[in-house]
Amino acid sequence: MYRIRIPIGLAMLAVIGGIGYFEFHDGSLYLSTSLISLLIFASAWELYALLKNRDAAPYLRFGLTAIFWGLVLNVFSVLFPSLDRRRVLAFYECMVIVLLMVYALSETRTENVLERTSSTLLGFVYIYFLLGYLIKIRGLGDQGEGVIYVLYLVLVAKSMDIGGYLVGKAIGKHKIAPSISPKKSWEGFFGGLLLSVFAAWFLAHRLPFLREFFSWPYALLFGIVVSILSFLGDLSES
């Protein structure tokens, strides 16, 4: 899995970094927010396809439509700060949950209704709600700092993958959860953790915008939290 994910992740970072460099000097937000939204939507599609293959078929059309319009609202809330984003997004997200319940009750197929409703809601919360914060982070700052914050977060998370893969492949012997993910080892976990923490500290120390907000204890804490969450996300996906 890592042989595929790491090159793809690095390529995506290069694209986001190039767009961020352009926007940092141009002052616009259109390209990066659109790209982040596209990646989030693709992630939702992938998750729903995975759940469908595991006999927990979601309401695909409803879920993807809800996520699409939610992403549109998130992008508009960043591009137009005068919009009361909290109330609009909160109202929309509550309405999606209510409409999902109504949609499930109106279905003519009565088998696996609970499983299908739960898997649809999982995609909305796990993908749209959580990853949607990347769009909100992109909108932070007045001089394009948001793209640096997004890159910082993604680089620290990807460092966990890279360190875990390299160390685990080299010396990994003690498996963490063989029945769930047989290739994950404790050696790889701690190798990824160390690289992620180092990346968090190094980038916070070298980049001016980050240096203003991240002292070294906060950078180390950030690296630990992000790396653990990244690992748990990989484990849950497995």
C-alpha positions in Angstrom: 0.0 0.0 0.0 2.8 2.4 1.0 4.6 1.8 -2.3 1.6 3.4 -4.1 0.5 5.9 -1.5 3.9 7.6 -0.8 4.7 8.5 -4.5 1.1 9.7 -5.0 1.3 11.7 -1.8 4.6 13.3 -2.8 3.2 14.1 -6.3 0.1 15.7 -4.8 2.3 17.7 -2.4 4.3 19.0 -5.4 1.1 20.0 -7.2 -0.3 21.7 -4.1 3.0 23.4 -3.4 3.2 24.7 -6.9 -0.3 26.1 -6.8 0.4 27.5 -3.3 3.5 29.3 -4.6 1.4 30.8 -7.4 -1.4 31.8 -5.1 0.9 33.1 -2.4 2.2 35.8 -4.9 -1.1 36.2 -6.7 -3.3 36.5 -3.6 -6.1 34.3 -4.9 -7.6 31.1 -3.3 -9.5 29.6 -6.3 -7.0 26.9 -7.4 -6.0 25.5 -4.1 -9.5 25.3 -2.6 -10.8 23.7 -5.8 -8.0 21.2 -5.8 -8.5 20.3 -2.1 -12.2 19.9 -2.7 -11.6 17.6 -5.7 -9.3 15.4 -3.6 -11.9 15.3 -0.7 -14.6 14.3 -3.2 -12.4 11.6 -4.7 -11.6 10.3 -1.2 -15.3 10.1 -0.5 -15.9 8.2 -3.7 -13.1 5.8 -2.8 -14.5 5.2 0.7 -18.0 4.5 -0.5 -16.6 2.1 -3.1 -14.7 0.3 -0.4 -17.8 0.0 1.8 -19.8 -1.3 -1.1 -17.4 -4.1 -1.7 -17.7 -5.0 2.0 -21.4 -5.5 1.9 -22.2 -2.2 3.5 -23.4 -0.4 0.4 -24.1 3.2 1.1 -26.7 5.4 -0.6 -24.1 6.5 -3.1 -26.0 9.1 -5.0 -27.2 10.8 -1.8 -23.9 10.7 0.0 -21.8 12.1 -2.9 -24.4 14.8 -3.7 -24.4 15.9 0.0 -20.6 16.0 0.1 -20.4 17.8 -3.2 -22.7 20.7 -2.2 -21.1 20.8 1.3 -17.7 21.3 -0.4 -19.1 24.0 -2.6 -20.4 25.8 0.5 -17.0 25.5 2.2 -15.2 27.0 -0.7 -17.7 29.9 -0.9 -17.3 30.5 2.8 -13.5 30.9 2.3 -13.7 33.0 -0.9 -16.4 35.2 0.6 -15.5 35.8 4.3 -18.5 38.0 4.8 -20.7 34.9 4.5 -21.8 33.7 8.0 -20.0 30.4 7.4 -20.7 28.8 10.8 -24.4 29.1 10.7 -24.7 28.3 7.0 -22.5 25.2 7.3 -24.1 24.1 10.6 -27.6 24.4 9.1 -26.6 22.5 5.9 -24.9 19.7 7.8 -27.9 19.2 10.2 -30.2 19.2 7.2 -28.1 16.5 5.5 -28.5 14.2 8.5 -32.2 14.8 8.7 -32.7 14.3 5.0 -30.7 11.1 5.2 -33.0 9.7 7.8 -36.0 10.7 5.6 -34.3 9.2 2.5 -33.7 5.9 4.3 -37.3 5.7 5.6 -38.6 6.3 2.1 -36.6 3.6 0.5 -38.6 0.7 -1.0 -35.8 -1.7 -0.2 -36.0 -2.6 3.4 -33.0 -4.9 3.7 -29.8 -3.5 5.3 -31.3 -0.1 5.8 -29.4 0.5 9.1 -26.1 -0.6 7.5 -26.6 1.5 4.4 -27.6 4.6 6.4 -24.7 4.2 8.8 -22.1 3.8 5.9 -23.5 6.8 4.1 -23.3 8.9 7.3 -19.7 7.6 8.0 -18.5 8.9 4.6 -20.2 12.3 5.3 -18.6 12.7 8.7 -15.3 10.9 8.2 -14.5 12.4 4.8 -16.5 15.6 4.3 -16.6 16.9 7.9 -13.0 16.1 8.9 -11.2 16.7 5.7 -13.3 19.8 5.1 -11.2 21.5 7.7 -8.4 21.6 5.1 -10.4 24.1 3.2 -11.0 26.2 6.3 -7.3 26.0 7.2 -6.5 27.2 3.6 -8.6 30.3 4.2 -6.6 31.4 7.3 -4.4 34.5 7.1 -4.4 37.6 5.0 -1.2 36.9 2.9 -1.7 33.3 1.7 -0.4 31.7 4.9 -3.2 29.2 4.8 -1.5 27.2 2.0 1.6 26.9 4.1 -0.4 25.6 7.0 -2.0 23.0 4.8 1.3 21.9 3.4 2.7 21.7 6.9 -0.1 19.5 8.1 0.2 17.2 5.1 4.0 17.0 5.2 3.9 16.0 8.9 1.3 13.4 8.2 3.1 12.0 5.2 6.4 11.8 7.2 4.6 9.2 9.4 3.9 7.1 6.3 7.4 7.5 4.9 9.2 6.8 8.2 6.9 3.9 9.0 7.5 2.3 5.6 11.3 2.7 5.5 12.0 1.6 9.1 9.3 -1.1 9.0 10.7 -2.6 5.8 14.3 -2.4 7.2 14.0 -3.8 10.7 10.2 -4.3 11.4 9.7 -7.6 13.3 7.1 -7.0 16.0 3.6 -6.8 14.4 1.1 -4.4 15.9 -2.1 -6.0 14.6 -1.4 -9.0 12.4 -5.1 -9.8 11.8 -5.9 -6.2 10.6 -2.7 -5.0 8.9 0.0 -7.7 8.9 2.7 -5.3 7.5 2.5 -2.7 10.3 5.2 -3.2 13.0 6.1 -1.4 16.2 9.5 -0.5 14.8 7.8 1.1 11.8 5.4 3.0 14.0 8.2 4.5 16.1 10.3 5.2 13.1 7.4 7.1 11.5 6.7 8.9 14.8 10.3 10.1 15.1 10.4 11.3 11.4 7.0 13.0 11.8 8.0 14.8 15.0 11.3 15.9 13.4 9.5 17.2 10.3 7.1 19.2 12.5 10.0 20.7 14.5 12.2 21.4 11.4 9.5 23.0 9.3 8.2 25.1 12.2 11.8 26.3 12.8 12.6 27.1 9.2 9.4 28.7 7.9 8.7 32.3 9.0 4.9 32.0 9.2 5.1 28.9 11.3 7.8 30.2 13.5 5.5 32.9 14.7 2.9 30.5 16.0 4.8 27.2 16.8 7.4 27.2 19.5 9.4 24.0 19.6 7.3 22.4 22.4 4.1 23.0 20.4 5.7 21.8 17.2 6.8 18.5 18.9 3.3 18.1 20.3 1.8 18.8 16.9 4.0 16.1 15.3 3.1 13.5 17.9 -0.7 14.1 17.7 -0.7 14.2 13.8 1.5 11.1 13.5 -0.7 9.1 15.9 -3.9 10.2 14.2 -2.4 9.4 10.8 -1.4 5.9 12.0 -4.9 5.3 13.4 -6.5 6.4 10.2 -4.3 3.9 8.2 -5.2 1.2 10.7 -8.9 1.8 10.5 -8.8 1.8 6.7 -7.0 -1.6 6.8 
